[in-house]
């Protein structure tokens, strides 16, 4: 699946819910299913700067595709990173760098986050793209 395919799936899933309370619950559920980061990677180096909560992200590459794992100490934040990882994990670095993140606006996420969580969301996206830049040099 392409990143755009996954993003469209996420948009469709969020459209099924009537209100934001249901969407928040869905995000929490997604966070519970997040592929968890190994405890050895829960280090200061893997914490995303700019998030109010602690969010750890680790990236590894197999077959020229990046796989992300993550964890957070806050349930909503864990749901947010779960959505991002679902969209960008198991993708080629170039695809991650070229991907837009309009799907976040289409599901209404940014407008329903506090300013600090919205800043954290931007920091999460930036970090995933930084990993893609780092790994892109290995595949080109």
N, CA, C and O atoms as CSV, one atom per row, in Angstrom:
chain,resi,resn,atom,element,x,y,z
A,1,UNK,N,N,0.832,-1.193,0.000
A,1,UNK,CA,C,0.000,0.000,0.000
A,1,UNK,C,C,0.872,1.251,0.000
A,1,UNK,O,O,1.911,1.300,0.660
A,2,UNK,N,N,0.445,2.236,-0.732
A,2,UNK,CA,C,1.165,3.506,-0.727
A,2,UNK,C,C,0.766,4.310,0.514
A,2,UNK,O,O,-0.218,3.996,1.185
A,3,UNK,N,N,1.536,5.333,0.800
A,3,UNK,CA,C,1.207,6.215,1.922
A,3,UNK,C,C,-0.166,6.842,1.701
A,3,UNK,O,O,-0.974,6.939,2.625
A,4,UNK,N,N,-0.416,7.263,0.470
A,4,UNK,CA,C,-1.709,7.887,0.165
A,4,UNK,C,C,-2.865,6.910,0.392
A,4,UNK,O,O,-3.919,7.306,0.889
A,5,UNK,N,N,-2.677,5.637,0.033
A,5,UNK,CA,C,-3.715,4.626,0.273
A,5,UNK,C,C,-4.013,4.501,1.765
A,5,UNK,O,O,-5.173,4.468,2.178
A,6,UNK,N,N,-2.956,4.433,2.561
A,6,UNK,CA,C,-3.121,4.308,4.012
A,6,UNK,C,C,-3.804,5.557,4.570
A,6,UNK,O,O,-4.698,5.459,5.411
A,7,UNK,N,N,-3.384,6.721,4.102
A,7,UNK,CA,C,-3.998,7.969,4.569
A,7,UNK,C,C,-5.484,8.010,4.217
A,7,UNK,O,O,-6.300,8.450,5.028
A,8,UNK,N,N,-5.838,7.559,3.025
A,8,UNK,CA,C,-7.249,7.530,2.630
A,8,UNK,C,C,-8.051,6.566,3.503
A,8,UNK,O,O,-9.200,6.847,3.842
A,9,UNK,N,N,-7.455,5.440,3.866
A,9,UNK,CA,C,-8.103,4.498,4.791
A,9,UNK,C,C,-8.382,5.171,6.127
A,9,UNK,O,O,-9.467,5.034,6.692
A,10,UNK,N,N,-7.384,5.902,6.626
A,10,UNK,CA,C,-7.529,6.589,7.912
A,10,UNK,C,C,-8.644,7.630,7.828
A,10,UNK,O,O,-9.447,7.751,8.753
A,11,UNK,N,N,-8.699,8.376,6.733
A,11,UNK,CA,C,-9.754,9.376,6.534
A,11,UNK,C,C,-11.129,8.704,6.571
A,11,UNK,O,O,-12.050,9.195,7.224
A,12,UNK,N,N,-11.257,7.579,5.864
A,12,UNK,CA,C,-12.535,6.850,5.832
A,12,UNK,C,C,-12.924,6.357,7.226
A,12,UNK,O,O,-14.088,6.442,7.620
A,13,UNK,N,N,-11.942,5.842,7.967
A,13,UNK,CA,C,-12.228,5.339,9.310
A,13,UNK,C,C,-12.717,6.457,10.223
A,13,UNK,O,O,-13.682,6.270,10.964
A,14,UNK,N,N,-12.066,7.612,10.180
A,14,UNK,CA,C,-12.484,8.722,11.036
A,14,UNK,C,C,-13.842,9.277,10.621
A,14,UNK,O,O,-14.578,9.798,11.459
A,15,UNK,N,N,-14.181,9.175,9.345
A,15,UNK,CA,C,-15.469,9.670,8.852
A,15,UNK,C,C,-16.641,8.846,9.401
A,15,UNK,O,O,-17.780,9.313,9.413
A,16,UNK,N,N,-16.359,7.634,9.850
A,16,UNK,CA,C,-17.428,6.763,10.371
A,16,UNK,C,C,-17.967,7.243,11.711
A,16,UNK,O,O,-19.070,6.867,12.108
A,17,UNK,N,N,-17.193,8.073,12.412
A,17,UNK,CA,C,-17.590,8.485,13.753
A,17,UNK,C,C,-18.380,9.787,13.711
A,17,UNK,O,O,-18.099,10.686,12.919
A,18,UNK,N,N,-19.364,9.856,14.578
A,18,UNK,CA,C,-20.280,10.995,14.622
A,18,UNK,C,C,-19.646,12.254,15.209
A,18,UNK,O,O,-19.856,13.358,14.708
A,19,UNK,N,N,-18.875,12.077,16.268
A,19,UNK,CA,C,-18.346,13.260,16.952
A,19,UNK,C,C,-16.903,13.020,17.387
A,19,UNK,O,O,-16.348,11.934,17.225
A,20,UNK,N,N,-16.321,14.082,17.946
A,20,UNK,CA,C,-14.908,13.993,18.315
A,20,UNK,C,C,-14.656,13.158,19.553
A,20,UNK,O,O,-13.546,12.662,19.744
A,21,UNK,N,N,-15.642,12.996,20.381
A,21,UNK,CA,C,-15.454,12.110,21.530
A,21,UNK,C,C,-15.201,10.671,21.045
A,21,UNK,O,O,-14.331,9.975,21.569
A,22,UNK,N,N,-15.970,10.243,20.043
A,22,UNK,CA,C,-15.775,8.908,19.456
A,22,UNK,C,C,-14.428,8.822,18.735
A,22,UNK,O,O,-13.759,7.790,18.791
A,23,UNK,N,N,-14.036,9.887,18.068
A,23,UNK,CA,C,-12.745,9.893,17.361
A,23,UNK,C,C,-11.572,9.829,18.336
A,23,UNK,O,O,-10.582,9.141,18.087
A,24,UNK,N,N,-11.696,10.556,19.453
A,24,UNK,CA,C,-10.646,10.481,20.475
A,24,UNK,C,C,-10.534,9.051,21.009
A,24,UNK,O,O,-9.433,8.534,21.197
A,25,UNK,N,N,-11.679,8.423,21.249
A,25,UNK,CA,C,-11.658,7.044,21.738
A,25,UNK,C,C,-11.000,6.118,20.720
A,25,UNK,O,O,-10.254,5.209,21.085
A,26,UNK,N,N,-11.282,6.355,19.447
A,26,UNK,CA,C,-10.665,5.556,18.389
A,26,UNK,C,C,-9.143,5.761,18.384
A,26,UNK,O,O,-8.381,4.806,18.234
A,27,UNK,N,N,-8.717,7.007,18.548
A,27,UNK,CA,C,-7.271,7.286,18.612
A,27,UNK,C,C,-6.632,6.568,19.797
A,27,UNK,O,O,-5.532,6.026,19.680
A,28,UNK,N,N,-7.309,6.564,20.918
A,28,UNK,CA,C,-6.788,5.863,22.098
A,28,UNK,C,C,-6.652,4.372,21.794
A,28,UNK,O,O,-5.655,3.745,22.153
A,29,UNK,N,N,-7.664,3.811,21.129
A,29,UNK,CA,C,-7.614,2.392,20.749
A,29,UNK,C,C,-6.461,2.119,19.789
A,29,UNK,O,O,-5.781,1.101,19.912
A,30,UNK,N,N,-6.236,3.025,18.829
A,30,UNK,CA,C,-5.107,2.863,17.906
A,30,UNK,C,C,-3.788,2.873,18.668
A,30,UNK,O,O,-2.873,2.110,18.358
A,31,UNK,N,N,-3.704,3.738,19.658
A,31,UNK,CA,C,-2.497,3.805,20.472
A,31,UNK,C,C,-2.230,2.513,21.222
A,31,UNK,O,O,-1.077,2.132,21.426
A,32,UNK,N,N,-3.305,1.836,21.634
A,32,UNK,CA,C,-3.146,0.560,22.335
A,32,UNK,C,C,-2.583,-0.521,21.405
A,32,UNK,O,O,-1.927,-1.458,21.861
A,33,UNK,N,N,-2.843,-0.386,20.106
A,33,UNK,CA,C,-2.372,-1.373,19.125
A,33,UNK,C,C,-1.027,-0.993,18.501
A,33,UNK,O,O,-0.535,-1.686,17.610
A,34,UNK,N,N,-0.444,0.088,18.963
A,34,UNK,CA,C,0.810,0.589,18.412
A,34,UNK,C,C,1.938,-0.428,18.589
A,34,UNK,O,O,2.102,-0.991,19.672
A,35,UNK,N,N,2.726,-0.667,17.511
A,35,UNK,CA,C,3.899,-1.535,17.699
A,35,UNK,C,C,4.884,-0.835,18.643
A,35,UNK,O,O,5.504,0.167,18.286
A,36,UNK,N,N,5.010,-1.374,19.829
A,36,UNK,CA,C,5.775,-0.695,20.864
A,36,UNK,C,C,7.272,-0.749,20.623
A,36,UNK,O,O,7.819,-1.728,20.118
A,37,UNK,N,N,7.891,0.319,20.997
A,37,UNK,CA,C,9.335,0.455,20.905
A,37,UNK,C,C,9.972,-0.468,21.958
A,37,UNK,O,O,9.471,-0.571,23.077
A,38,UNK,N,N,11.060,-1.128,21.601
A,38,UNK,CA,C,11.790,-1.928,22.584
A,38,UNK,C,C,12.312,-1.004,23.673
A,38,UNK,O,O,12.691,0.136,23.407
A,39,UNK,N,N,12.328,-1.508,24.903
A,39,UNK,CA,C,12.757,-0.666,26.028
A,39,UNK,C,C,14.178,-0.135,25.843
A,39,UNK,O,O,14.512,0.929,26.366
A,40,UNK,N,N,15.013,-0.861,25.107
A,40,UNK,CA,C,16.383,-0.389,24.879
A,40,UNK,C,C,16.424,0.911,24.061
A,40,UNK,O,O,17.412,1.643,24.105
A,41,UNK,N,N,15.344,1.193,23.314
A,41,UNK,CA,C,15.291,2.408,22.501
A,41,UNK,C,C,14.535,3.546,23.183
A,41,UNK,O,O,14.396,4.629,22.613
A,42,UNK,N,N,14.046,3.304,24.401
A,42,UNK,CA,C,13.366,4.359,25.153
A,42,UNK,C,C,14.431,5.201,25.855
A,42,UNK,O,O,14.562,5.209,27.079
A,43,UNK,N,N,15.177,5.903,25.018
A,43,UNK,CA,C,16.282,6.713,25.522
A,43,UNK,C,C,16.023,8.184,25.228
A,43,UNK,O,O,15.117,8.537,24.473
A,44,UNK,N,N,16.822,9.010,25.829
A,44,UNK,CA,C,16.736,10.460,25.611
A,44,UNK,C,C,16.927,10.806,24.132
A,44,UNK,O,O,16.294,11.729,23.619
A,45,UNK,N,N,17.799,10.064,23.453
A,45,UNK,CA,C,18.062,10.320,22.024
A,45,UNK,C,C,16.835,10.095,21.150
A,45,UNK,O,O,16.709,10.712,20.093
A,46,UNK,N,N,15.933,9.223,21.577
A,46,UNK,CA,C,14.753,8.894,20.775
A,46,UNK,C,C,13.497,9.650,21.180
A,46,UNK,O,O,12.420,9.404,20.639
A,47,UNK,N,N,13.630,10.565,22.126
A,47,UNK,CA,C,12.476,11.396,22.519
A,47,UNK,C,C,12.303,12.497,21.486
A,47,UNK,O,O,13.270,13.135,21.070
A,48,UNK,N,N,11.064,12.709,21.081
A,48,UNK,CA,C,10.775,13.773,20.119
A,48,UNK,C,C,10.742,15.101,20.861
A,48,UNK,O,O,9.971,15.294,21.800
A,49,UNK,N,N,11.586,15.995,20.420
A,49,UNK,CA,C,11.643,17.330,21.023
A,49,UNK,C,C,10.433,18.131,20.525
A,49,UNK,O,O,10.043,18.021,19.362
A,50,UNK,N,N,9.859,18.916,21.396
A,50,UNK,CA,C,8.730,19.753,21.008
A,50,UNK,C,C,7.383,19.173,21.404
A,50,UNK,O,O,6.345,19.781,21.144
A,51,UNK,N,N,7.390,18.016,22.022
A,51,UNK,CA,C,6.146,17.415,22.511
A,51,UNK,C,C,6.039,17.660,24.012
A,51,UNK,O,O,7.022,17.557,24.746
A,52,UNK,N,N,4.840,17.983,24.447
A,52,UNK,CA,C,4.602,18.191,25.867
A,52,UNK,C,C,4.731,16.858,26.609
A,52,UNK,O,O,5.294,16.795,27.702
A,53,UNK,N,N,4.207,15.807,26.005
A,53,UNK,CA,C,4.324,14.464,26.571
A,53,UNK,C,C,5.621,13.848,26.089
A,53,UNK,O,O,6.254,14.346,25.158
A,54,UNK,N,N,6.007,12.764,26.730
A,54,UNK,CA,C,7.175,12.036,26.243
A,54,UNK,C,C,6.733,11.113,25.114
A,54,UNK,O,O,5.802,10.323,25.266
A,55,UNK,N,N,7.417,11.228,23.981
A,55,UNK,CA,C,7.159,10.366,22.837
A,55,UNK,C,C,8.509,9.857,22.353
A,55,UNK,O,O,9.400,10.632,22.005
A,56,UNK,N,N,8.635,8.548,22.340
A,56,UNK,CA,C,9.858,7.922,21.835
A,56,UNK,C,C,9.563,7.311,20.478
A,56,UNK,O,O,8.537,6.655,20.299
A,57,UNK,N,N,10.452,7.522,19.527
A,57,UNK,CA,C,10.304,6.909,18.197
A,57,UNK,C,C,11.644,6.290,17.816
A,57,UNK,O,O,12.706,6.888,17.990
A,58,UNK,N,N,11.558,5.088,17.296
A,58,UNK,CA,C,12.741,4.401,16.786
A,58,UNK,C,C,12.456,3.982,15.347
A,58,UNK,O,O,11.348,3.557,15.020
A,59,UNK,N,N,13.462,4.108,14.502
A,59,UNK,CA,C,13.321,3.701,13.099
A,59,UNK,C,C,14.396,2.684,12.764
A,59,UNK,O,O,15.526,2.760,13.247
A,60,UNK,N,N,14.016,1.730,11.927
A,60,UNK,CA,C,14.978,0.770,11.396
A,60,UNK,C,C,14.610,0.542,9.936
A,60,UNK,O,O,13.485,0.809,9.516
A,61,UNK,N,N,15.569,0.048,9.176
A,61,UNK,CA,C,15.284,-0.148,7.752
A,61,UNK,C,C,15.502,-1.609,7.375
A,61,UNK,O,O,16.499,-2.230,7.743
A,62,UNK,N,N,14.532,-2.133,6.629
A,62,UNK,CA,C,14.622,-3.479,6.076
A,62,UNK,C,C,14.107,-3.422,4.653
A,62,UNK,O,O,13.060,-2.833,4.387
A,63,UNK,N,N,14.846,-4.037,3.736
A,63,UNK,CA,C,14.442,-4.078,2.327
A,63,UNK,C,C,14.114,-2.693,1.772
A,63,UNK,O,O,13.136,-2.519,1.045
A,64,UNK,N,N,14.945,-1.713,2.125
A,64,UNK,CA,C,14.807,-0.330,1.669
A,64,UNK,C,C,13.514,0.347,2.120
A,64,UNK,O,O,13.076,1.323,1.510
A,65,UNK,N,N,12.905,-0.169,3.185
A,65,UNK,CA,C,11.704,0.452,3.748
A,65,UNK,C,C,11.937,0.694,5.231
A,65,UNK,O,O,12.553,-0.113,5.926
A,66,UNK,N,N,11.428,1.827,5.694
A,66,UNK,CA,C,11.607,2.205,7.098
A,66,UNK,C,C,10.446,1.670,7.923
A,66,UNK,O,O,9.282,1.789,7.540
A,67,UNK,N,N,10.785,1.083,9.053
A,67,UNK,CA,C,9.782,0.640,10.017
A,67,UNK,C,C,9.957,1.462,11.289
A,67,UNK,O,O,11.066,1.619,11.802
A,68,UNK,N,N,8.853,1.974,11.778
A,68,UNK,CA,C,8.872,2.797,12.980
A,68,UNK,C,C,8.197,2.050,14.131
A,68,UNK,O,O,7.224,1.322,13.933
A,69,UNK,N,N,8.729,2.244,15.321
A,69,UNK,CA,C,8.058,1.826,16.543
A,69,UNK,C,C,8.063,3.044,17.461
A,69,UNK,O,O,8.906,3.930,17.324
A,70,UNK,N,N,7.122,3.081,18.389
A,70,UNK,CA,C,7.021,4.260,19.246
A,70,UNK,C,C,6.304,3.934,20.542
A,70,UNK,O,O,5.746,2.850,20.714
A,71,UNK,N,N,6.334,4.883,21.434
A,71,UNK,CA,C,5.560,4.816,22.666
A,71,UNK,C,C,5.415,6.239,23.190
A,71,UNK,O,O,6.167,7.135,22.807
A,72,UNK,N,N,4.451,6.430,24.056
A,72,UNK,CA,C,4.245,7.729,24.686
A,72,UNK,C,C,3.696,7.505,26.080
A,72,UNK,O,O,3.095,6.469,26.365
A,73,UNK,N,N,3.906,8.477,26.940
A,73,UNK,CA,C,3.373,8.387,28.296
A,73,UNK,C,C,1.971,9.002,28.396
A,73,UNK,O,O,1.403,9.060,29.487
A,74,UNK,N,N,1.411,9.459,27.275
A,74,UNK,CA,C,0.064,10.042,27.262
A,74,UNK,C,C,-0.795,9.315,26.229
A,74,UNK,O,O,-0.345,9.076,25.108
A,75,UNK,N,N,-2.024,8.963,26.597
A,75,UNK,CA,C,-2.827,8.111,25.722
A,75,UNK,C,C,-3.235,8.779,24.410
A,75,UNK,O,O,-3.242,8.119,23.371
A,76,UNK,N,N,-3.573,10.059,24.430
A,76,UNK,CA,C,-3.941,10.744,23.179
A,76,UNK,C,C,-2.716,10.867,22.278
A,76,UNK,O,O,-2.788,10.622,21.073
A,77,UNK,N,N,-1.604,11.245,22.872
A,77,UNK,CA,C,-0.365,11.383,22.101
A,77,UNK,C,C,0.047,10.046,21.501
A,77,UNK,O,O,0.535,9.991,20.373
A,78,UNK,N,N,-0.147,8.984,22.244
A,78,UNK,CA,C,0.160,7.649,21.742
A,78,UNK,C,C,-0.727,7.329,20.530
A,78,UNK,O,O,-0.274,6.699,19.574
A,79,UNK,N,N,-1.971,7.759,20.578
A,79,UNK,CA,C,-2.873,7.570,19.438
A,79,UNK,C,C,-2.434,8.375,18.224
A,79,UNK,O,O,-2.529,7.902,17.092
A,80,UNK,N,N,-1.956,9.590,18.461
A,80,UNK,CA,C,-1.488,10.445,17.358
A,80,UNK,C,C,-0.279,9.819,16.676
A,80,UNK,O,O,-0.230,9.738,15.449
A,81,UNK,N,N,0.694,9.378,17.463
A,81,UNK,CA,C,1.887,8.784,16.848
A,81,UNK,C,C,1.525,7.464,16.174
A,81,UNK,O,O,2.143,7.093,15.176
A,82,UNK,N,N,0.535,6.753,16.703
A,82,UNK,CA,C,0.084,5.509,16.063
A,82,UNK,C,C,-0.463,5.781,14.660
A,82,UNK,O,O,-0.204,5.016,13.730
A,83,UNK,N,N,-1.215,6.863,14.512
A,83,UNK,CA,C,-1.752,7.237,13.201
A,83,UNK,C,C,-0.611,7.559,12.239
A,83,UNK,O,O,-0.613,7.110,11.093
A,84,UNK,N,N,0.352,8.329,12.704
A,84,UNK,CA,C,1.485,8.706,11.849
A,84,UNK,C,C,2.320,7.492,11.455
A,84,UNK,O,O,2.733,7.358,10.304
A,85,UNK,N,N,2.561,6.621,12.412
A,85,UNK,CA,C,3.355,5.425,12.111
A,85,UNK,C,C,2.612,4.528,11.133
A,85,UNK,O,O,3.222,3.943,10.238
A,86,UNK,N,N,1.321,4.418,11.295
A,86,UNK,CA,C,0.535,3.619,10.352
A,86,UNK,C,C,0.677,4.159,8.934
A,86,UNK,O,O,0.787,3.392,7.978
A,87,UNK,N,N,0.673,5.479,8.806
A,87,UNK,CA,C,0.778,6.092,7.479
A,87,UNK,C,C,2.178,5.972,6.885
A,87,UNK,O,O,2.318,5.797,5.675
A,88,UNK,N,N,3.215,6.061,7.715
A,88,UNK,CA,C,4.569,6.173,7.179
A,88,UNK,C,C,5.451,4.942,7.362
A,88,UNK,O,O,6.504,4.849,6.731
A,89,UNK,N,N,5.050,4.003,8.201
A,89,UNK,CA,C,5.893,2.833,8.418
A,89,UNK,C,C,5.825,1.891,7.229
A,89,UNK,O,O,4.824,1.838,6.514
A,90,UNK,N,N,6.891,1.160,7.032
A,90,UNK,CA,C,7.018,0.194,5.941
A,90,UNK,C,C,6.933,0.867,4.572
A,90,UNK,O,O,6.350,0.329,3.630
A,91,UNK,N,N,7.523,2.046,4.489
A,91,UNK,CA,C,7.551,2.813,3.241
A,91,UNK,C,C,8.997,3.179,2.910
A,91,UNK,O,O,9.854,3.233,3.793
A,92,UNK,N,N,9.250,3.425,1.650
A,92,UNK,CA,C,10.567,3.846,1.177
A,92,UNK,C,C,10.834,5.276,1.676
A,92,UNK,O,O,9.911,6.089,1.721
A,93,UNK,N,N,12.074,5.589,2.047
A,93,UNK,CA,C,12.376,6.944,2.547
A,93,UNK,C,C,11.904,8.060,1.608
A,93,UNK,O,O,11.377,9.073,2.068
A,94,UNK,N,N,12.091,7.881,0.303
A,94,UNK,CA,C,11.670,8.923,-0.649
A,94,UNK,C,C,10.162,9.147,-0.587
A,94,UNK,O,O,9.698,10.285,-0.657
A,95,UNK,N,N,9.399,8.062,-0.454
A,95,UNK,CA,C,7.937,8.184,-0.364
A,95,UNK,C,C,7.540,8.961,0.885
A,95,UNK,O,O,6.603,9.759,0.851
A,96,UNK,N,N,8.242,8.730,1.972
A,96,UNK,CA,C,7.950,9.451,3.218
A,96,UNK,C,C,8.253,10.936,3.049
A,96,UNK,O,O,7.476,11.788,3.480
A,97,UNK,N,N,9.380,11.239,2.424
A,97,UNK,CA,C,9.763,12.641,2.232
A,97,UNK,C,C,8.821,13.373,1.291
A,97,UNK,O,O,8.562,14.563,1.469
A,98,UNK,N,N,8.309,12.667,0.291
A,98,UNK,CA,C,7.426,13.298,-0.691
A,98,UNK,C,C,5.965,13.336,-0.247
A,98,UNK,O,O,5.159,14.052,-0.840
A,99,UNK,N,N,5.623,12.587,0.774
A,99,UNK,CA,C,4.224,12.492,1.218
A,99,UNK,C,C,3.757,13.804,1.826
A,99,UNK,O,O,4.497,14.485,2.536
A,100,UNK,N,N,2.517,14.135,1.529
A,100,UNK,CA,C,1.943,15.288,2.217
A,100,UNK,C,C,1.187,14.771,3.439
A,100,UNK,O,O,0.948,13.572,3.580
A,101,UNK,N,N,0.829,15.675,4.289
A,101,UNK,CA,C,0.124,15.288,5.508
A,101,UNK,C,C,-1.260,15.941,5.570
A,101,UNK,O,O,-1.776,16.221,6.652
A,102,UNK,N,N,-1.847,16.179,4.408
A,102,UNK,CA,C,-3.186,16.769,4.342
A,102,UNK,C,C,-4.233,15.914,5.049
A,102,UNK,O,O,-5.248,16.434,5.514
A,103,UNK,N,N,-3.992,14.607,5.132
A,103,UNK,CA,C,-4.973,13.719,5.751
A,103,UNK,C,C,-5.244,14.118,7.200
A,103,UNK,O,O,-6.333,13.868,7.718
A,104,UNK,N,N,-4.263,14.734,7.854
A,104,UNK,CA,C,-4.445,15.179,9.240
A,104,UNK,C,C,-5.520,16.259,9.307
A,104,UNK,O,O,-6.350,16.269,10.216
A,105,UNK,N,N,-5.494,17.171,8.328
A,105,UNK,CA,C,-6.534,18.205,8.268
A,105,UNK,C,C,-7.872,17.600,7.868
A,105,UNK,O,O,-8.920,18.012,8.366
A,106,UNK,N,N,-7.836,16.622,6.969
A,106,UNK,CA,C,-9.084,16.010,6.478
A,106,UNK,C,C,-9.821,15.244,7.572
A,106,UNK,O,O,-11.049,15.164,7.550
A,107,UNK,N,N,-9.081,14.681,8.528
A,107,UNK,CA,C,-9.768,14.014,9.635
A,107,UNK,C,C,-10.089,15.002,10.756
A,107,UNK,O,O,-10.740,14.639,11.736
A,108,UNK,N,N,-9.633,16.250,10.617
A,108,UNK,CA,C,-9.947,17.293,11.582
A,108,UNK,C,C,-9.093,17.242,12.841
A,108,UNK,O,O,-9.422,17.869,13.848
A,109,UNK,N,N,-7.996,16.494,12.780
A,109,UNK,CA,C,-7.190,16.293,13.984
A,109,UNK,C,C,-6.578,17.581,14.507
A,109,UNK,O,O,-6.704,17.898,15.690
A,110,UNK,N,N,-5.916,18.324,13.629
A,110,UNK,CA,C,-5.189,19.510,14.085
A,110,UNK,C,C,-6.109,20.509,14.783
A,110,UNK,O,O,-5.734,21.105,15.792
A,111,UNK,N,N,-7.308,20.688,14.245
A,111,UNK,CA,C,-8.214,21.684,14.829
A,111,UNK,C,C,-8.809,21.232,16.164
A,111,UNK,O,O,-9.373,22.047,16.894
A,112,UNK,N,N,-8.690,19.940,16.489
A,112,UNK,CA,C,-9.238,19.434,17.749
A,112,UNK,C,C,-8.152,19.146,18.785
A,112,UNK,O,O,-8.405,18.492,19.797
A,113,UNK,N,N,-6.954,19.634,18.524
A,113,UNK,CA,C,-5.866,19.464,19.483
A,113,UNK,C,C,-5.565,20.792,20.169
A,113,UNK,O,O,-5.763,21.866,19.600
A,114,UNK,N,N,-5.090,20.694,21.380
A,114,UNK,CA,C,-4.644,21.907,22.060
A,114,UNK,C,C,-3.416,22.426,21.310
A,114,UNK,O,O,-2.767,21.662,20.596
A,115,UNK,N,N,-3.088,23.704,21.459
A,115,UNK,CA,C,-1.909,24.240,20.762
A,115,UNK,C,C,-0.620,23.460,21.058
A,115,UNK,O,O,0.208,23.270,20.168
A,116,UNK,N,N,-0.454,23.014,22.298
A,116,UNK,CA,C,0.769,22.264,22.606
A,116,UNK,C,C,0.770,20.896,21.933
A,116,UNK,O,O,1.816,20.437,21.475
A,117,UNK,N,N,-0.392,20.237,21.866
A,117,UNK,CA,C,-0.462,18.942,21.163
A,117,UNK,C,C,-0.288,19.142,19.660
A,117,UNK,O,O,0.337,18.316,18.995
A,118,UNK,N,N,-0.834,20.227,19.120
A,118,UNK,CA,C,-0.666,20.511,17.687
A,118,UNK,C,C,0.807,20.729,17.366
A,118,UNK,O,O,1.292,20.263,16.335
A,119,UNK,N,N,1.522,21.435,18.241
A,119,UNK,CA,C,2.968,21.605,18.057
A,119,UNK,C,C,3.684,20.266,18.135
A,119,UNK,O,O,4.623,20.010,17.380
A,120,UNK,N,N,3.240,19.417,19.047
A,120,UNK,CA,C,3.819,18.086,19.175
A,120,UNK,C,C,3.599,17.258,17.923
A,120,UNK,O,O,4.489,16.522,17.496
A,121,UNK,N,N,2.423,17.375,17.335
A,121,UNK,CA,C,2.107,16.671,16.085
A,121,UNK,C,C,3.083,17.083,14.989
A,121,UNK,O,O,3.616,16.235,14.274
A,122,UNK,N,N,3.313,18.378,14.859
A,122,UNK,CA,C,4.264,18.881,13.863
A,122,UNK,C,C,5.660,18.327,14.142
A,122,UNK,O,O,6.372,17.941,13.215
A,123,UNK,N,N,6.053,18.287,15.410
A,123,UNK,CA,C,7.366,17.749,15.783
A,123,UNK,C,C,7.483,16.270,15.446
A,123,UNK,O,O,8.541,15.813,15.015
A,124,UNK,N,N,6.397,15.517,15.641
A,124,UNK,CA,C,6.401,14.085,15.311
A,124,UNK,C,C,6.611,13.879,13.808
A,124,UNK,O,O,7.428,13.055,13.396
A,125,UNK,N,N,5.875,14.624,13.006
A,125,UNK,CA,C,6.005,14.506,11.549
A,125,UNK,C,C,7.429,14.864,11.128
A,125,UNK,O,O,8.044,14.170,10.318
A,126,UNK,N,N,7.938,15.950,11.687
A,126,UNK,CA,C,9.293,16.396,11.361
A,126,UNK,C,C,10.311,15.297,11.685
A,126,UNK,O,O,11.221,15.043,10.896
A,127,UNK,N,N,10.159,14.645,12.848
A,127,UNK,CA,C,11.101,13.608,13.242
A,127,UNK,C,C,11.031,12.393,12.305
A,127,UNK,O,O,12.066,11.834,11.945
A,128,UNK,N,N,9.830,11.987,11.913
A,128,UNK,CA,C,9.698,10.852,10.989
A,128,UNK,C,C,10.367,11.177,9.655
A,128,UNK,O,O,11.007,10.321,9.045
A,129,UNK,N,N,10.211,12.422,9.213
A,129,UNK,CA,C,10.844,12.824,7.950
A,129,UNK,C,C,12.365,12.923,8.096
A,129,UNK,O,O,13.094,12.643,7.145
A,130,UNK,N,N,12.847,13.316,9.271
A,130,UNK,CA,C,14.292,13.345,9.503
A,130,UNK,C,C,14.887,11.939,9.440
A,130,UNK,O,O,15.969,11.742,8.887
A,131,UNK,N,N,14.180,10.970,10.006
A,131,UNK,CA,C,14.627,9.578,9.874
A,131,UNK,C,C,14.681,9.184,8.396
A,131,UNK,O,O,15.618,8.515,7.961
A,132,UNK,N,N,13.673,9.601,7.629
A,132,UNK,CA,C,13.643,9.270,6.196
A,132,UNK,C,C,14.842,9.881,5.464
A,132,UNK,O,O,15.431,9.245,4.591
A,133,UNK,N,N,15.195,11.107,5.822
A,133,UNK,CA,C,16.367,11.744,5.214
A,133,UNK,C,C,17.629,10.933,5.540
A,133,UNK,O,O,18.454,10.675,4.664
A,134,UNK,N,N,17.763,10.542,6.789
A,134,UNK,CA,C,18.930,9.783,7.218
A,134,UNK,C,C,19.035,8.449,6.477
A,134,UNK,O,O,20.119,8.064,6.039
A,135,UNK,N,N,17.918,7.751,6.338
A,135,UNK,CA,C,17.934,6.451,5.676
A,135,UNK,C,C,17.997,6.566,4.148
A,135,UNK,O,O,18.469,5.649,3.476
A,136,UNK,N,N,17.535,7.664,3.614
A,136,UNK,CA,C,17.560,7.841,2.157
A,136,UNK,C,C,18.993,7.774,1.625
A,136,UNK,O,O,19.227,7.266,0.529
A,137,UNK,N,N,19.929,8.274,2.384
A,137,UNK,CA,C,21.322,8.244,1.950
A,137,UNK,C,C,21.847,6.815,1.825
A,137,UNK,O,O,22.808,6.573,1.095
A,138,UNK,N,N,21.230,5.871,2.524
A,138,UNK,CA,C,21.661,4.478,2.474
A,138,UNK,C,C,21.106,3.724,1.271
A,138,UNK,O,O,21.665,2.705,0.865
A,139,UNK,N,N,20.014,4.216,0.700
A,139,UNK,CA,C,19.383,3.485,-0.416
A,139,UNK,C,C,19.689,4.098,-1.779
A,139,UNK,O,O,19.442,3.471,-2.808
A,140,UNK,N,N,20.220,5.306,-1.794
A,140,UNK,CA,C,20.517,5.953,-3.083
A,140,UNK,C,C,21.943,5.730,-3.500
A,140,UNK,O,O,22.359,6.205,-4.556
